[in-house]
Amino acid sequence: MSSAIPSASSAPVAMSSSAPSTAPSAAVSTASSTSSSNEQGTAPQQDLPQCQRPVNRIYVTKKGQEEHFIVTQLNYGKTPLSDDMFAYQKNDKMYLPLQFLAEQLMLAVQVEMNELTATGWFIDPKHAIKLSQNVMQYLSHNHDCNADATTVFFDDWDLYLERDIIAQMFGLQLSFDSARQRFDLKEQASIPLSQLLARQQRYQLFNNQKKQGKLESKAVKNEYAQVGDLALHVDVGLRSQSIKGETRHSPDGFIQSRADILGHSSYLGYSWSEQGKNLNAYIEKNLQDSWVKHYRLGSVNGHSLSLVSSGNFGQGIVVSGGDNFDTDLRHIIVEGENEPDWDVELYRNNSLVSVQRVSSDGRYRFEEVPYFIGLNQYQLRFFGPNGESRVESFSKLLDPSLMEAGSFGVDMGMMQREQDELKQFYASANWAVSDNVTTGLALVQQEVAVDDWLLTPKLSVSLVSDASVLQASLAHNDSGSAMSLVAQGSGELLDWQAQWDSFDGFISWDNPDAQLKQAAGVNISGNLSDSHLSWSLGGQWREQLFGSDSSQLSATLSGQFQQFSLSNTVNYLISAQSELWSNRLSLSGRKDEWYLRSYLDMTLSPEVNLNQWVINASRSINDAANYQFELIYQPQALAPYAVRNTLSYFLDIGAVRLALENNSQGDWSAQLKWSSSLLYMPDENQWLMDRISYLSTGSVKIIAFQDDNNDGVKNPDEIAISGLTFSGHRDASKSTDDDGELLLTHLQTSRPHKLVLNDNSLPDPFLVPRDRALSIEAHPGNVQDIYFPVLFTAELEGEAYFDDDTPARGTLVTLTHKISKESHSARVEYDGIFMFAGLMPGEYELAINPRAPASTIIQDVSLKPGDYFSLAPFKL
């Protein structure tokens, strides 16, 4: 596919896999001053940047690796443009999405993902931009004359270019704040958003000239089925182990399932091993067009209520309704399900927060995760025992935009805590008094000991501005009272957070037996300019009812070095009994064919000791095998060294894993496991089996048909269309079958998945899809049917004559679609006839513009699929 873009360059062609031997060299040439212009007119040469020259730059394209994508903010001056711009970070370089920036800044650039090309212009159509056949051609608009070869990364949505190239191409001044994960674009004349109307006219001109080449995605929303499709993951095997010379054998395994039931999403996880059995199950539903927004029944994580209950896990029900509020501004909890023995790394704003190994019940849980004013970007990186890896990203925004005067939200729940089977009932309501002030009231009935209940009312007031947050909370019950103050601020150079809690005999789940009297904490964070490093300083102080006070200070430096994420934290802990300095160094990233992860814990004072050193290295041997090595060194343990070697062999339907572990005491264990994922579709009574999980991915079924009545629904008499292929999924060679159906599995669920029709797979050149691209929100447990209507184009013919019956030769005729506003134009020919071909069926407005504008003729026209419509002659 191609786009009609006003440019001196030719239409884009399919990109080859390597640069052609005849490609221009990476050099710059001198441009004449007469070609330089801006939106207000031609500028004198001395007012232009020093390097306004054509650039020819060789590049190669590479598929981006998921772990290198980060979610960032984009600001123009002080104006936020986006809170979810994906960028690509590798080897200390940032790569920005070209099409996304073009849409945000209304730039005349169009990316074609099928060919991995881009065409357009900047400021003036004579300043053409072209990326095709491994050469990018454009005019430099800043002082940078560099034309070195580069790499262009891509995903299913966009092309990612180096930040310096984007700045050079559009004359931008871009800075990156690593602590806030934010790109700041300086206001400047080349992107004059202050003159928005003028730029909108140019942008509309560009869109009109793209005509049929414009790629718009149809959003396909998530749907819950009454009876869904069963997604299963099975990990079963045998373990033999020898401890102190005693050898024993035991089976172990883990089964997970997801399926839609009566319009709800259900989950079940069951594990068994020598240590026991675990069951985790729930049903839940997210709603958009309802006052109730979410509820879950079964295994639940309670809402976090400061001073009283910090999001405990157990069995029960939780419900959220009304507008969304964050009742606890101190921190958040990140939890979820995955297969046991997977490692999970949690990052905030691209800095490592913590690492966990999924427990035997298939759950991971990060508590007291930092949550600051502004945009908080979180990323979960999962690493499996077979060498698998995947990434999930989400964000949480804390600023006044979250609330509107009069907003009202409610959280409620009842649960039995897993660790001790104590019970809790609670209801929390929040009301926005104004756009900056909210008040909250919570009632919590807690069983603090067996058959010992306390009713705790809790009041809170929050003030949120663009740069600061203040929250005050007060709780009281028969045991005593407690209060809390939380303050946050954000400046140009750093962010800060401070907290103080006071307890006067107050008993709750968060303060059992009233052990804590006071607690205070402070955290300051920022970034080092012109680097990918961020820093934070923190301190905590606690006063206990019984025992001594304790204080803790910490300093963290984290960031990116080449392809590695690094984090180093120094801690200082002091109490009446001890004074301790410690250090934790974490590293995660790729080196050549190896993915390396390492965690080093040391005591620095009063004595230097190495407490633990973990090294994990994984690599693919070939397409069918993976090797993973893990070394754990704990000098203070009875067995200081433990080594695990894992070899995995991959089949299409599953994976076999052999893990051998031994330690320096002579103990050993051997584990042989089979891992496989299954998908059962009851409507077809069909089972699918794969080694890639169906639980962490989604599936859809495309149903392509000839939509003769243009209603978007497949009727029994409408013909199925076979042979259609789509790009954007792992098996682009698959096509619709004789029933017009195409099952696509393993679609990502953390963000919408984009599928694009390959136009050359259409069986007839007069057939056009209603939507060439689909943006799909999929979820495991339901293979959603998606209708893909294809229509025959229509043709329209007419005649126009002047009053003296002479043909109205040269008269302009325009035809505009009433819904899409897509416009077509033609001229009356020498014989008085005008014609439009290849029209999408629908309702149009026809306008004939004679020499006298006051006599313009307008007529409504309705076109059906396959129509050849002839209009009555017009007299002008």
Salt bridges, closest charged atoms under 4 A:
GLU39 OE2 - ARG199 NH1 2.59
GLU39 OE2 - ARG202 NE 3.89
GLU67 OE2 - ARG590 NH2 2.86
ASP155 OD2 - ARG751 NH2 3.72
ASP156 OD1 - LYS63 NZ 3.30
ASP156 OD2 - HIS753 NE2 3.82
GLU162 OE2 - LYS93 NZ 3.79
ASP177 OD2 - ARG180 NH1 2.54
ASP177 OD2 - ARG182 NH2 3.91
ASP184 OD1 - ARG182 NE 3.02
GLU216 OE2 - LYS214 NZ 2.93
ASP235 OD2 - ARG657 NH2 3.46
ASP235 OD2 - LYS673 NZ 3.00
ASP252 OD2 - ARG239 NE 3.55
ASP252 OD1 - LYS673 NZ 3.99
ASP260 OD2 - HIS779 NE2 2.98
GLU274 OE2 - ARG248 NE 2.62
GLU284 OE1 - HIS294 NE2 2.97
GLU284 OE1 - ARG296 NH2 3.32
ASP326 OD1 - LYS396 NZ 3.26
ASP328 OD2 - ARG330 NH2 2.67
GLU337 OE1 - ARG258 NH2 3.06
GLU339 OE1 - HIS233 NE2 3.91
ASP343 OD1 - ARG357 NE 2.65
ASP343 OD2 - ARG597 NH1 2.82
ASP361 OD2 - ARG363 NH1 3.62
GLU367 OE2 - ARG365 NE 2.78
GLU392 OE2 - ARG390 NH1 2.62
ASP411 OD1 - HIS303 NE2 3.68
ASP420 OD2 - ARG417 NH2 2.60
ASP495 OD1 - ARG180 NH2 2.91
GLU543 OE2 - LYS517 NZ 3.56
ASP601 OD2 - ARG584 NH1 2.81
GLU630 OE1 - ARG357 NH2 2.84
GLU661 OE1 - ARG644 NH2 3.44
GLU684 OE2 - LYS701 NZ 2.38
ASP690 OD2 - ARG730 NH2 2.65
ASP707 OD2 - ARG770 NH2 3.36
GLU741 OE1 - LYS701 NZ 3.87
ASP759 OD2 - ARG772 NH2 3.54
GLU777 OE2 - LYS221 NZ 3.73
ASP805 OD1 - LYS875 NZ 1.87
ASP860 OD1 - LYS818 NZ 3.12
